Amino acid sequence: MTILDTIVAQKKREVEQQKSNVSVAALEQKPLFSLACKSLKQSLLDTTKTGIIAEFKRQSPSKGVINGTADLVEVTNAYAAFGASGISVLTDESFFGGNLSDLEAVQQQAIPVLRKDFMIDPYQIVEAKAYGASVILLIAACLSKEAVKQMTQVAHHLGMEVLLEIHNEAELDHVYPDIDLVGVNNRNLKNFEVDIAVSLDLIQQIPKSIPAIAESGIDNPDTIVTLQKAGFAGFLIGERFMKETDPSIAFANFVNTLKQTQNAG
């Protein structure tokens, strides 16, 4: 049994518990549910921004606690101020130390917020909207092609966008025209090894009509430049900033170096 299997099994139990605690009708009555969503797709096309989807991540199964003291609002304010195209918020509590309240705390930002979690049930999409997310993550490794289509339809009905995450060539068959964004995760979810070559290989097979996002293992601005040249529109980065004592300063410094690197090239 892989760590992904363990996480999904736990998530199924959690979602059933949540359904019994809070109804869909109750979620739809929350004030944030009626707010219009912000488009991550459009934000990635904004040349005044960096293309970075900056992530707030306290911990992970592979690394343990990454940063247990950083202030969520302070860090995400810095992400928005220094040119992030979007903010990714991990809401899984058992394995990543996040929660839905984190979404609520950052949704007022001018840039779109992604709920990053293991989405296995349409209920979680309604939940995401009710707490202020504009975008949801669907992971091909734990969903059938039919489930991806069903959950994409639900998200679109609510005005949300979908980022479909793939890890290998076999999962390319989950990509279909209605998907808003395709993410290539360079981290193997079965053994947590990271290889940036995964993105460089798969970008050639992703439809040009769908913006592609590289995820994991992006530790320096040179890597972003390489990925941009390969055709990527976005870059999901979290651990690189969160492992620093002050993620706000780490992000600002990274962006300054990125701009220098791009100008030099």
Summary of the structure (lengths in Angstrom):
residues: 265
radius of gyration: 17.2
end to end distance: 45.5
largest distance: 56.0
contacts: 887
relative contact order: 0.15
helix: 46%
strand: 17%
